[in-house]
């Protein structure tokens, strides 16, 4: 059943999102070394830029793109001329997540083999973000979905256009969390601006000190879990401002000047000492490495099981049926 339905999903997806329009890159770059459709990879002025460049598919990520990006990060790590890496999207979207045509492979090699292969690819993809030893910046120029959202906490800086939205429809598609988001989202949202504001007001009202107590840490954890659950379990779509309030992004920038402002800052940061950037990135990340890898490992195992489930199959078919209407 999954073989036939996967093929139907793939054909339907191709028909619905087909387009011949091309959108020019808004990054300044001189050297291109990408060889995978859907990615534009450039290196210049000490910066490696990775652009999701499939605007006709809303920059959805194909299997080839999943495989290529870890290789690019490995090369950027080894290249002494590269100080940091920048991600962005071409066109209106940043990234619409996993390309559903990736599931077409189930019709060729069987759903179990497809799930196992996809698990290994995703595990390596997310692991490459976790282990990358130089700073990473995400320029979220428009809507971000799925893996395009769940990996954002693994970046060191995330700037978002005020037109950006953030959505993780994992449950509605019968799937599961990814990108180490089961660790990063509760952690970030438990220390969010929303929690600080609400808790500060409560503490002032109670006339007590809220800082650094076990009770407040417990409240942080609980608040973060609730915020993450609303987002990861129930698929709430966040505006850029809401994502900022929940610590998912660093700053909201007006769309009218988004890439100009991003490029200005990138040019300034490219003047910073390379070894100091690298060493301090490693120091900041080391306390979370083990937890991040454990989360990635577990999530990929769960996803492998979800991908071969009847529930996931039915959810994908329902999704494509709605898209036809």
C-alpha positions as CSV (number, residue, x, y, z in Angstrom):
1,X,0.0,0.0,0.0
2,X,2.8,2.5,0.9
3,X,4.6,1.8,-2.4
4,X,1.6,2.9,-4.5
5,X,0.6,5.8,-2.2
6,X,4.1,7.1,-2.0
7,X,4.3,7.2,-5.8
8,X,0.9,9.0,-5.9
9,X,2.2,11.5,-3.3
10,X,5.3,12.2,-5.3
11,X,3.5,12.8,-8.6
12,X,0.9,15.0,-6.9
13,X,3.6,17.0,-5.2
14,X,5.4,17.6,-8.4
15,X,2.3,18.8,-10.2
16,X,1.2,21.2,-7.4
17,X,4.5,22.9,-6.8
18,X,5.9,23.0,-10.4
19,X,7.1,26.4,-11.6
20,X,9.8,27.7,-13.9
21,X,10.5,31.0,-12.1
22,X,13.9,31.7,-10.8
23,X,14.9,34.2,-8.1
24,X,18.3,35.8,-8.0
25,X,20.5,35.4,-5.0
26,X,20.6,38.4,-2.6
27,X,24.0,37.5,-1.1
28,X,27.2,39.1,-2.3
29,X,29.5,36.3,-3.4
30,X,32.2,35.5,-6.0
31,X,33.1,31.8,-5.9
32,X,30.6,29.0,-6.4
33,X,31.4,25.4,-5.5
34,X,27.9,23.8,-5.3
35,X,27.0,20.9,-7.5
36,X,23.6,19.8,-6.1
37,X,20.4,21.1,-7.5
38,X,18.6,23.2,-4.9
39,X,21.7,24.6,-3.2
40,X,23.8,27.6,-4.0
41,X,27.1,27.3,-2.2
42,X,29.5,30.3,-2.3
43,X,32.7,31.2,-0.5
44,X,34.1,34.8,-0.4
45,X,35.4,37.3,2.1
46,X,35.9,34.6,4.8
47,X,32.3,33.5,4.7
48,X,30.7,30.3,3.3
49,X,27.1,30.9,2.3
50,X,24.6,28.1,1.8
51,X,21.4,29.1,0.1
52,X,18.3,26.9,-0.2
53,X,17.6,27.6,-3.9
54,X,14.5,25.8,-5.0
55,X,11.9,28.7,-4.9
56,X,9.6,26.7,-7.2
57,X,9.4,24.1,-4.4
58,X,9.5,26.7,-1.6
59,X,13.1,25.6,-0.9
60,X,12.1,22.1,0.3
61,X,15.1,19.9,1.0
62,X,15.8,16.9,-1.2
63,X,17.8,13.8,-0.3
64,X,20.7,15.1,-2.3
65,X,20.6,18.3,-0.4
66,X,20.5,16.5,2.9
67,X,23.6,14.6,1.9
68,X,25.5,17.6,0.5
69,X,25.1,20.0,3.3
70,X,27.2,18.0,5.9
71,X,29.9,17.7,3.3
72,X,29.9,21.5,2.8
73,X,30.1,22.1,6.6
74,X,33.0,19.6,6.8
75,X,34.8,21.5,4.1
76,X,34.1,24.9,5.7
77,X,35.5,23.6,9.0
78,X,38.7,22.5,7.3
79,X,39.1,25.7,5.3
80,X,41.2,28.1,7.3
81,X,39.9,31.0,5.1
82,X,36.3,30.4,6.3
83,X,35.5,32.1,9.5
84,X,31.8,31.2,9.7
85,X,28.8,29.9,7.7
86,X,25.6,31.7,6.7
87,X,22.3,30.0,5.6
88,X,19.5,31.7,3.8
89,X,16.7,31.0,1.3
90,X,16.2,32.2,-2.3
91,X,12.8,33.7,-3.0
92,X,9.9,34.2,-0.7
93,X,10.6,31.2,1.6
94,X,13.6,30.3,3.9
95,X,12.9,26.6,3.8
96,X,9.7,24.6,3.7
97,X,11.2,21.5,5.2
98,X,11.4,18.0,3.9
99,X,10.5,17.5,0.2
100,X,7.8,14.9,0.2
101,X,9.2,13.4,-3.0
102,X,11.9,11.9,-0.8
103,X,9.2,9.3,0.2
104,X,9.0,8.2,-3.4
105,X,12.0,5.9,-2.7
106,X,9.7,3.6,-0.7
107,X,8.1,2.6,-4.0
108,X,11.5,1.5,-5.4
109,X,13.3,-0.1,-2.5
110,X,10.5,-0.8,0.1
111,X,9.4,1.3,3.0
112,X,11.6,-0.4,5.6
113,X,14.8,0.2,3.5
114,X,13.7,3.8,2.7
115,X,13.1,4.5,6.4
116,X,16.5,3.1,7.4
117,X,18.3,5.1,4.8
118,X,16.4,8.3,5.6
119,X,17.2,7.8,9.3
120,X,20.9,7.6,8.6
121,X,20.8,10.6,6.3
122,X,18.9,12.7,8.8
123,X,21.1,11.6,11.7
124,X,24.2,12.7,9.9
125,X,22.6,15.9,8.7
126,X,21.6,17.1,12.1
127,X,24.9,15.8,13.6
128,X,26.8,18.0,11.2
129,X,25.0,21.1,12.6
130,X,25.6,20.0,16.2
131,X,29.4,19.3,15.7
132,X,30.2,22.2,13.4
133,X,33.1,24.1,15.1
134,X,32.7,27.5,13.7
135,X,29.8,30.0,14.1
136,X,26.7,29.6,12.0
137,X,24.2,32.4,11.1
138,X,20.7,31.8,9.7
139,X,19.0,34.6,7.7
140,X,15.4,33.5,7.8
141,X,14.0,35.6,4.9
142,X,10.5,34.1,4.9
143,X,8.4,31.2,6.1
144,X,10.3,28.3,7.7
145,X,8.8,24.8,8.1
146,X,9.8,21.5,9.7
147,X,13.6,20.9,9.6
148,X,14.0,24.5,8.5
149,X,12.7,25.4,12.0
150,X,13.9,22.6,14.2
151,X,17.6,23.2,13.3
152,X,17.5,26.9,14.1
153,X,18.5,26.5,17.8
154,X,21.7,24.9,16.5
155,X,22.8,28.2,14.9
156,X,24.7,30.8,16.9
157,X,22.7,33.8,15.5
158,X,19.3,33.7,13.8
159,X,17.9,36.9,12.1
160,X,14.4,36.8,10.8
161,X,12.5,39.0,8.4
162,X,9.2,40.4,9.8
163,X,7.5,38.3,7.1
164,X,8.9,35.0,8.4
165,X,6.7,32.5,10.1
166,X,7.7,29.3,12.0
167,X,5.8,26.0,11.8
168,X,6.6,22.4,12.8
169,X,3.7,20.3,11.5
170,X,5.3,17.0,12.6
171,X,2.2,15.5,14.3
172,X,-0.3,16.5,11.6
173,X,1.9,14.6,9.1
174,X,2.0,11.5,11.4
175,X,5.7,12.0,12.0
176,X,7.9,13.1,15.0
177,X,10.2,15.8,16.2
178,X,13.6,16.2,14.6
179,X,16.7,18.4,14.7
180,X,17.3,17.8,18.4
181,X,14.3,20.0,19.0
182,X,13.1,17.8,21.9
183,X,16.1,19.2,23.8
184,X,16.6,22.6,22.3
185,X,13.0,23.9,22.2
186,X,12.1,23.3,25.9
187,X,15.5,24.6,26.9
188,X,15.3,27.9,24.9
189,X,11.6,28.5,25.6
190,X,12.1,27.8,29.3
191,X,14.5,30.8,29.4
192,X,12.5,32.9,27.1
193,X,11.6,36.6,27.3
194,X,8.0,35.5,27.8
195,X,8.9,33.5,31.0
196,X,11.1,36.3,32.3
197,X,8.4,38.9,31.9
198,X,5.6,36.8,33.4
199,X,7.8,35.5,36.3
200,X,9.3,39.0,37.0
201,X,5.8,40.5,37.4
202,X,4.8,37.6,39.7
203,X,7.9,38.0,41.8
204,X,7.5,41.7,42.2
205,X,3.9,41.1,43.3
206,X,5.0,38.5,45.9
207,X,7.9,40.8,47.0
208,X,10.6,38.2,46.7
209,X,13.8,37.4,44.8
210,X,13.4,35.0,41.9
211,X,17.0,34.6,40.8
212,X,18.9,31.3,40.7
213,X,16.6,29.2,43.0
214,X,15.8,25.5,42.4
215,X,12.1,26.6,42.4
216,X,12.7,29.0,39.5
217,X,14.7,26.4,37.6
218,X,11.7,24.0,37.9
219,X,9.4,26.7,36.7
220,X,11.7,27.4,33.8
221,X,11.6,23.7,32.8
222,X,7.9,23.5,33.1
223,X,7.2,26.7,31.2
224,X,9.6,25.7,28.4
225,X,8.0,22.2,28.1
226,X,4.5,23.8,27.8
227,X,5.7,26.3,25.2
228,X,7.5,23.7,23.2
229,X,4.5,21.3,23.4
230,X,2.2,23.9,21.9
231,X,4.6,24.4,19.0
232,X,5.9,20.8,18.5
233,X,2.9,18.8,19.4
234,X,0.0,21.0,18.3
235,X,1.6,22.7,15.4
236,X,1.1,26.3,16.4
237,X,2.5,28.6,13.8
238,X,4.6,31.5,15.2
239,X,5.1,34.9,13.8
240,X,8.6,36.4,13.8
241,X,7.8,38.4,16.9
242,X,6.4,35.3,18.7
243,X,9.5,33.4,17.7
244,X,11.7,36.2,19.1
245,X,9.7,36.2,22.4
246,X,10.4,32.4,22.7
247,X,14.1,32.7,22.1
248,X,13.9,30.9,18.7
249,X,15.5,33.9,16.9
250,X,17.8,36.7,18.0
251,X,16.2,39.6,16.2
252,X,13.4,40.6,13.8
253,X,14.4,42.9,10.9
254,X,12.0,44.7,8.5
255,X,11.7,42.8,5.2
256,X,12.3,45.9,3.2
257,X,15.9,46.1,4.4
258,X,16.5,42.5,5.5
259,X,19.3,41.3,3.3
260,X,21.0,44.7,3.2
261,X,21.2,44.7,7.0
262,X,22.2,41.0,7.1
263,X,25.0,41.6,4.6
264,X,26.2,44.7,6.5
265,X,26.5,42.7,9.7
266,X,28.1,39.7,8.0
267,X,30.7,42.0,6.5
268,X,31.5,43.4,9.9
269,X,31.7,40.0,11.6
270,X,34.0,38.7,8.8
271,X,36.7,41.0,10.2
272,X,36.8,39.3,13.5
273,X,39.8,37.1,14.5
274,X,39.2,33.5,13.1
275,X,40.7,31.5,15.9
276,X,38.9,33.5,18.6
277,X,35.6,32.9,16.8
278,X,36.3,29.2,16.5
279,X,37.5,28.6,20.1
280,X,34.7,30.5,21.7
281,X,32.1,28.7,19.6
282,X,33.5,25.4,20.8
283,X,33.5,26.6,24.4
284,X,29.9,27.6,24.2
285,X,28.7,24.4,22.5
286,X,30.7,21.9,24.6
287,X,28.3,21.9,27.6
288,X,25.4,20.8,25.3
289,X,27.1,18.4,22.9
290,X,26.2,15.2,24.7
291,X,22.6,16.1,25.2
292,X,22.2,17.3,21.6
293,X,23.6,14.1,20.2
294,X,21.4,11.9,22.5
295,X,18.3,13.9,21.4
296,X,19.2,13.5,17.7
297,X,19.9,9.8,18.1
298,X,16.5,9.1,19.8
299,X,14.5,11.3,17.5
300,X,15.9,9.6,14.4
301,X,15.0,6.2,15.9
302,X,11.5,7.3,16.5
303,X,11.2,8.8,13.1
304,X,12.3,5.6,11.4
305,X,9.3,3.8,13.1
306,X,6.9,6.6,12.2
307,X,7.9,6.5,8.5
308,X,6.8,2.9,8.2
309,X,3.6,3.3,10.1
310,X,0.1,3.3,8.7
311,X,-0.7,6.5,10.5
312,X,2.1,8.4,8.8
313,X,1.0,7.0,5.4
314,X,-2.6,8.1,6.0
315,X,-1.5,11.5,7.2
316,X,0.6,12.1,4.1
317,X,-2.2,11.0,1.8
318,X,-4.6,13.3,3.6
319,X,-2.2,16.2,3.3
320,X,-1.8,15.7,-0.4
321,X,-5.5,15.4,-0.9
322,X,-6.1,18.7,0.9
323,X,-3.4,20.3,-1.3
324,X,-5.3,19.3,-4.5
325,X,-8.4,21.2,-3.4
